[in-house]
Structure formats: C-alpha cells, structure tokens
Amino acid sequence: MKRCSWCNEKNEAYVRYHDEEWGVLNLEDPYLFEMLILESFQAGLSWECILNKRKAFRQAFDHFDWRRIQGYGEDKIESLCQDPGIVRNRLKIKAAITNAKVFEEIRQEKGSFRDYLLEFTGGKIFYETHQTHSKLSDALSQDLKKRGMKFVGTTILYAYLQAIGIVNSHEEGCFLYVDPKNQSTRSH
C-alpha cells in the first residue's frame, strides 16, 4: 500500500496514525483538546517525535483532562519540566495550562469546542494538499490568539485541522487520497 511521503513506514505507530487517525474526522472535545496540546508541542519539532511520546504525554497531562490541566500550579509545572518522556519546554507546558483555560472558556461560551470550530468551517471538510496554512487556519489562529491561546500559529493550526479531519490532505498516490476535483468541500 502506498502512503503519504511523510509517513515513516518503519515506525509502526506512525503508520497506524497515518492509516487510521490522520484526516479522519473526530470532533469530540477530549480528542480536540488532546490534538491541540500535541500540535502545540510539535512547534519546531517533528510530528513523529511527538507521536512517539504521545503515551507519555497522556500520562503526564492527566489524559489531557483540560479541567485538571487548567489548575496546574508551579509544583506540577516543575514535575513536567523534569519528565524525560515528554518535551520539557517550560513555555509550552505553561501554554498548555493557558490553552486548557481558554478551551474551557470557549466550551462555556459555545457549548463545545466542536461547535466553536464549526462556526469557522460551516460544517465542511476541505480536501487540499501541499499547503501549510489556509484562510481557515489563519482565521482560527487569529481568533484563538485573541482569546489568549499560545502556540497556535496558522501553521500549527493547519496541522491541527489536518489531524482532526477538517482538512483532508492525503497525497495523490496515497491509498487514502481523495481527489479534490471530485469532492471540493463536503459538509458533515
């Protein structure tokens, strides 16, 4: 089976992620928050690096429970900074706490993070390849930054939208490729 060129076929977890998760629509708030945190930690690193540490991140960050994360204090931050299983970047750790607070504020305001995202997408799935940002990721980044989120630049958010399936970017030749000429955008 031919896959996207970025998929390291020697890494079983990466192949599974490509085949079963990346580009598959999942708008459940716990998953949306997990991917938001993981994508923010990816900044300046490879996704494969983050994916290889995903299990450790899940343990260290209380299974990505934003309600708990938003209450992390200095002791927990220090503990995370000493955890060799994750990316030990103090700024990114503090950003995860801030982002958990903003995530909950958005949920309170909109009913769910899913509903917030759907305001930007109009309920559509976008089929596009070979891009690192779009008008959608630009707008989402701008709004989340205005709300106080950190490490949510347009490139990070474009990768996030790909991860959660709002943007389907499987490359031509990949067994999961969808021809944009036949799809353009599809509502979900």
C-alpha positions, 0 to 999 in steps of 0.5 A: 500500500502506498502512503503519504511521503511523510509517513515513516513506514518503519515506525509502526505507530506512525503508520497506524496514525497515518492509516487510521487517525490522520484526516479522519474526522473526530470532533469530540472535545477530549480528542480536540483538546488532546490534538491541540496540546500535541500540535502545540508541542510539535512547534519546531519539532517533528510530528513523529517525535511527538507521536512517539511520546504521545503515551507519555504525554497522556500520562503526564497531562492527566489524559489531557483532562483540560479541567485538571490541566487548567489548575496546574500550579508551579509544583506540577509545572516543575514535575513536567519540566523534569519528565524525560518522556515528554518535551520539557519546554517550560513555555509550552507546558505553561501554554498548555495550562493557558490553552486548557483555560481558554478551551474551557472558556470557549466550551462555556461560551459555545457549548463545545469546542466542536461547535466553536470550530464549526462556526469557522468551517460551516460544517465542511471538510476541505480536501487540499494538499501541499499547503501549510496554512489556509484562510481557515487556519489563519482565521482560527489562529487569529481568533484563538490568539485573541482569546489568549491561546499560545502556540497556535500559529496558522501553521500549527493550526493547519496541522491541527485541522489536518489531524482532526479531519477538517482538512483532508490532505492525503497525497495523490498516490496515497491509498487514502487520497481523495481527489479534490476535483471530485469532492471540493468541500463536503459538509458533515 
